Amino acid sequence: MIADMSNLTLADRQHYLQHAIAPRPVCFASTIDKAGNINLSPFSFFNLFSINPPVVVFSPSRRVRDNSTKHTLQNMHEVPEVAINIVDYEMVQQVSLASCEFPKSANEFEKAGFTAKASSLIRPPLVQESKVNFECRVLEIKPLGNEAGAGHLVIAEILRMHIDDSILDENQRIDQRKLHHVARLGGDWYCVVNENNLFIVPKPNTALGIGVDALPDSIRKSNILSGNDLGLLANVERIPDIDPAFDSPELKQIFQYYAVSPEEMEKELHLLAHRLLRQGEVVHAWQVLLAN
């Protein structure tokens, strides 16, 4: 299927883009107008774009239904400040409730049952229930179009960050396992980050990896090893040497039962290497593959 954006209805365009470009972190934005009316609303077109200066970007889009703009956007034009509160699983249903199109006079903190906590540098309040809050100054609001569905790129500089002690480790660093982020998918779908779906991808070292193209043909063209497997194997500075001290009961069994069939032996070695790579045992996987 090929989807040409110019030929899609707005509803179809929204469906395909929001289902495909996901998961997206949720910006739970608190703003205030000149009269002191507070608004609290979630936006999933949101991310971190710079560390120095610390800058986040999010986009309150024009409503597809009637091309109207959000109270959040209107407030930031009047008072260029925003408190961004990170959403976790414990608060996601209340966050969804806050997305209702309440009248401008309504206070979404009260409607959704959240506690407003005074900021220290900006006028909009923080969400006390959020485990991470950012006090931000709006640097620029860039319209991306005037049609229904067009976004407004809000570029905001983080002035101060508030972190709940409950998600910190003994070194005062955020423990990813304690902050159960919620992310937006397409339609009504969300996902949650927790220990059941967390995994580690080792970053490439300062030395260059050899690359998949440098792997031996028998490994690179394997019908057993996946693309992820090849990526792990190729992220080494050089192909390792055979370690005479390497000992593996599974490897011994393979040599014992498949010595008469080189093709079957290679298959079993690749299956063992695949299992080891799924466990993060790259060094051992290489030794298994080199044993062939």
C-alpha positions as CSV (number, residue, x, y, z in Angstrom):
1,M,0.0,0.0,0.0
2,I,1.2,3.5,-0.9
3,A,-0.6,6.4,0.7
4,D,-0.2,9.8,-1.0
5,M,-0.8,12.5,1.6
6,S,-2.4,14.8,-0.9
7,N,-5.1,12.3,-1.8
8,L,-6.1,11.4,1.8
9,T,-8.9,12.9,3.8
10,L,-7.9,14.6,7.0
11,A,-9.3,11.7,9.0
12,D,-7.4,9.1,7.0
13,R,-4.2,11.1,7.2
14,Q,-4.6,11.4,10.9
15,H,-5.2,7.7,11.2
16,Y,-2.2,6.5,9.3
17,L,0.3,9.1,10.7
18,Q,-0.7,8.7,14.3
19,H,-0.7,4.9,14.2
20,A,2.6,4.8,12.4
21,I,4.6,7.5,14.2
22,A,4.3,6.1,17.7
23,P,4.7,5.8,20.6
24,R,4.7,9.6,21.4
25,P,5.4,11.0,24.9
26,V,2.6,13.1,26.3
27,C,3.0,16.7,27.1
28,F,0.5,17.6,29.9
29,A,0.6,21.4,29.5
30,S,-0.5,23.9,32.1
31,T,-1.0,27.5,30.9
32,I,-2.6,30.7,32.1
33,D,-4.2,33.7,30.4
34,K,-3.8,37.4,31.4
35,A,-7.0,37.2,33.4
36,G,-5.6,34.3,35.5
37,N,-7.7,31.5,33.9
38,I,-5.8,28.2,34.1
39,N,-5.9,25.5,31.4
40,L,-4.5,22.0,31.6
41,S,-4.4,19.9,28.5
42,P,-2.4,16.9,27.0
43,F,-0.6,16.9,23.7
44,S,1.2,14.0,22.1
45,F,3.1,15.9,19.4
46,F,5.9,16.5,21.9
47,N,9.6,15.8,22.5
48,L,13.0,17.0,23.7
49,F,15.0,18.8,21.0
50,S,18.0,20.3,22.7
51,I,20.1,19.9,25.8
52,N,22.1,23.2,25.7
53,P,19.9,25.2,25.8
54,P,17.4,22.8,27.2
55,V,14.5,23.0,24.8
56,V,11.3,21.0,24.3
57,V,8.8,21.3,21.4
58,F,5.1,20.4,21.3
59,S,2.3,21.3,19.0
60,P,-1.3,22.2,19.8
61,S,-3.0,21.6,16.4
62,R,-6.1,23.3,15.0
63,R,-9.1,21.2,15.4
64,V,-10.0,19.1,12.4
65,R,-13.7,19.5,13.0
66,D,-14.0,23.3,12.8
67,N,-10.4,24.7,12.5
68,S,-10.6,26.3,16.0
69,T,-7.5,26.7,18.2
70,K,-6.9,25.3,21.7
71,H,-7.1,27.3,24.9
72,T,-3.5,26.3,25.5
73,L,-2.4,28.0,22.4
74,Q,-4.4,31.1,23.1
75,N,-3.0,31.3,26.7
76,M,0.6,31.1,25.5
77,H,0.1,34.0,23.1
78,E,-1.1,36.1,26.2
79,V,1.4,34.7,28.7
80,P,4.4,33.0,27.1
81,E,5.0,30.4,29.8
82,V,4.0,26.8,30.2
83,A,4.4,24.1,32.8
84,I,4.9,20.7,31.2
85,N,4.1,17.7,33.4
86,I,5.2,14.2,32.5
87,V,2.4,11.6,32.3
88,D,2.7,8.2,34.0
89,Y,0.4,5.2,34.1
90,E,-1.1,6.2,37.5
91,M,-2.6,9.3,36.1
92,V,-3.4,8.5,32.5
93,Q,-7.2,8.2,32.9
94,Q,-7.4,11.7,34.6
95,V,-5.2,13.1,31.8
96,S,-7.6,11.8,29.2
97,L,-10.5,13.4,31.1
98,A,-8.6,16.7,31.0
99,S,-8.6,16.6,27.2
100,C,-12.4,17.2,27.1
101,E,-13.3,20.5,25.5
102,F,-14.4,22.3,28.6
103,P,-15.3,26.0,28.3
104,K,-12.4,28.4,28.8
105,S,-13.7,29.4,32.2
106,A,-13.4,25.8,33.5
107,N,-10.4,24.7,35.5
108,E,-9.2,21.3,34.2
109,F,-7.2,20.8,37.5
110,E,-10.6,20.6,39.3
111,K,-12.4,18.8,36.5
112,A,-9.8,16.0,36.2
113,G,-9.1,15.9,40.0
114,F,-5.5,17.1,39.9
115,T,-3.7,19.2,42.5
116,A,-2.3,22.5,41.4
117,K,1.1,23.3,42.8
118,A,2.7,26.7,42.6
119,S,5.6,27.0,40.2
120,S,8.7,28.9,41.4
121,L,9.6,30.8,38.2
122,I,6.5,30.9,36.0
123,R,2.8,31.7,36.5
124,P,1.2,28.5,35.3
125,P,0.9,25.9,38.2
126,L,2.5,22.4,38.2
127,V,0.5,19.1,38.4
128,Q,1.5,17.8,41.9
129,E,0.6,14.2,40.9
130,S,3.2,14.2,38.1
131,K,6.5,12.8,39.1
132,V,8.4,15.2,36.7
133,N,7.6,18.8,36.0
134,F,9.2,21.4,33.8
135,E,8.9,25.1,34.2
136,C,9.3,26.6,30.7
137,R,9.5,29.9,28.9
138,V,8.0,30.0,25.5
139,L,10.6,31.1,23.0
140,E,8.6,30.9,19.8
141,I,5.2,29.8,18.4
142,K,5.4,29.0,14.8
143,P,2.2,28.3,12.8
144,L,2.6,25.4,10.4
145,G,-0.5,26.3,8.4
146,N,-4.0,27.9,8.6
147,E,-6.1,24.9,7.6
148,A,-7.9,22.5,9.9
149,G,-5.4,20.0,11.4
150,A,-2.4,22.4,11.1
151,G,-0.1,22.4,14.1
152,H,1.6,25.3,15.9
153,L,5.2,24.5,16.8
154,V,5.7,25.7,20.4
155,I,9.4,26.0,21.2
156,A,9.9,26.2,25.0
157,E,13.1,26.5,27.1
158,I,13.2,24.6,30.3
159,L,14.1,26.9,33.2
160,R,13.6,24.5,36.1
161,M,12.9,20.8,36.5
162,H,11.1,19.1,39.5
163,I,11.8,15.4,40.1
164,D,9.9,13.3,42.7
165,D,12.3,11.5,45.0
166,S,10.4,8.3,44.6
167,I,11.8,7.8,41.0
168,L,15.5,8.5,42.0
169,D,18.1,5.9,42.6
170,E,20.9,6.0,45.3
171,N,22.9,8.3,43.0
172,Q,20.1,10.8,42.6
173,R,19.6,9.7,39.0
174,I,16.2,8.8,37.5
175,D,15.6,5.1,37.6
176,Q,13.9,4.3,34.3
177,R,12.2,1.3,36.0
178,K,10.4,3.6,38.5
179,L,9.0,6.1,36.1
180,H,6.2,4.3,34.2
181,H,5.9,6.7,31.2
182,V,2.7,6.6,29.2
183,A,2.9,7.2,25.4
184,R,0.3,7.9,22.8
185,L,-0.4,5.6,19.8
186,G,-3.1,5.9,17.2
187,G,-6.8,6.1,17.9
188,D,-7.6,5.2,21.5
189,W,-4.4,3.2,21.9
190,Y,-1.7,4.0,24.5
191,C,1.3,2.1,25.9
192,V,3.1,2.1,29.2
193,V,6.8,1.7,29.9
194,N,7.6,-0.7,32.8
195,E,10.0,-3.5,33.6
196,N,8.0,-6.0,31.6
197,N,8.8,-4.2,28.3
198,L,12.1,-2.4,29.0
199,F,15.3,-3.6,27.3
200,I,18.8,-2.3,26.9
201,V,20.4,-1.6,23.5
202,P,24.2,-1.1,24.0
203,K,25.4,2.1,22.4
204,P,28.2,1.9,19.8
205,N,31.6,2.4,21.3
206,T,33.8,5.3,20.4
207,A,35.6,2.7,18.2
208,L,33.7,1.9,15.0
209,G,31.8,-1.4,14.7
210,I,32.9,-3.6,11.9
211,G,29.5,-3.4,10.2
212,V,27.2,-6.1,8.9
213,D,29.0,-6.1,5.6
214,A,32.2,-7.3,7.3
215,L,30.6,-10.4,8.9
216,P,31.5,-13.8,7.4
217,D,29.0,-14.8,4.7
218,S,27.9,-17.8,6.7
219,I,26.7,-15.4,9.5
220,R,25.5,-12.6,7.3
221,K,23.4,-14.8,5.1
222,S,22.1,-17.0,7.9
223,N,18.4,-18.0,7.8
224,I,18.4,-18.2,11.6
225,L,20.1,-15.0,12.8
226,S,17.8,-11.9,12.7
227,G,18.7,-8.4,11.7
228,N,18.9,-7.6,15.4
229,D,21.3,-10.5,15.9
230,L,23.5,-9.2,13.0
231,G,23.5,-5.7,14.5
232,L,24.8,-7.0,17.8
233,L,27.5,-9.1,16.2
234,A,28.6,-6.3,13.9
235,N,28.9,-3.8,16.7
236,V,32.4,-5.0,17.6
237,E,35.7,-3.4,16.8
238,R,37.0,-6.6,15.2
239,I,36.0,-10.2,14.9
240,P,37.0,-11.9,18.1
241,D,39.7,-14.5,18.3
242,I,38.7,-18.1,19.3
243,D,39.0,-18.5,23.0
244,P,40.3,-22.0,23.8
245,A,39.0,-21.7,27.4
246,F,35.4,-21.1,26.3
247,D,33.3,-24.0,27.6
248,S,29.6,-24.6,26.8
249,P,27.6,-27.8,27.5
250,E,25.2,-26.9,24.7
251,L,28.1,-26.5,22.3
252,K,29.5,-29.9,23.2
253,Q,26.1,-31.5,22.6
254,I,25.9,-29.9,19.1
255,F,29.4,-31.3,18.2
256,Q,28.4,-34.7,19.6
257,Y,25.1,-35.1,17.8
258,Y,25.6,-33.2,14.5
259,A,29.2,-33.9,13.7
260,V,28.2,-36.0,10.7
261,S,26.0,-33.3,9.2
262,P,27.8,-29.9,8.6
263,E,24.5,-28.2,7.5
264,E,22.6,-29.3,10.6
265,M,25.5,-28.4,12.8
266,E,25.6,-24.9,11.4
267,K,21.9,-24.6,11.9
268,E,22.1,-25.7,15.6
269,L,25.1,-23.4,16.2
270,H,23.2,-20.4,14.8
271,L,20.1,-21.3,16.9
272,L,22.3,-21.4,20.0
273,A,24.0,-18.1,19.1
274,H,20.5,-16.6,18.5
275,R,19.4,-17.6,22.0
276,L,22.6,-16.2,23.5
277,L,22.2,-12.9,21.7
278,R,18.6,-12.5,23.0
279,Q,20.2,-12.8,26.5
280,G,22.8,-10.1,25.6
281,E,25.6,-12.6,25.6
282,V,27.4,-11.2,22.6
283,V,30.9,-12.5,23.5
284,H,29.6,-16.1,24.0
285,A,27.5,-15.9,20.8
286,W,30.7,-15.1,18.9
287,Q,32.5,-18.0,20.4
288,V,29.7,-20.3,19.4
289,L,29.7,-19.0,15.8
290,L,33.5,-19.2,15.6
291,A,33.4,-22.8,16.6
292,N,32.0,-23.9,13.3
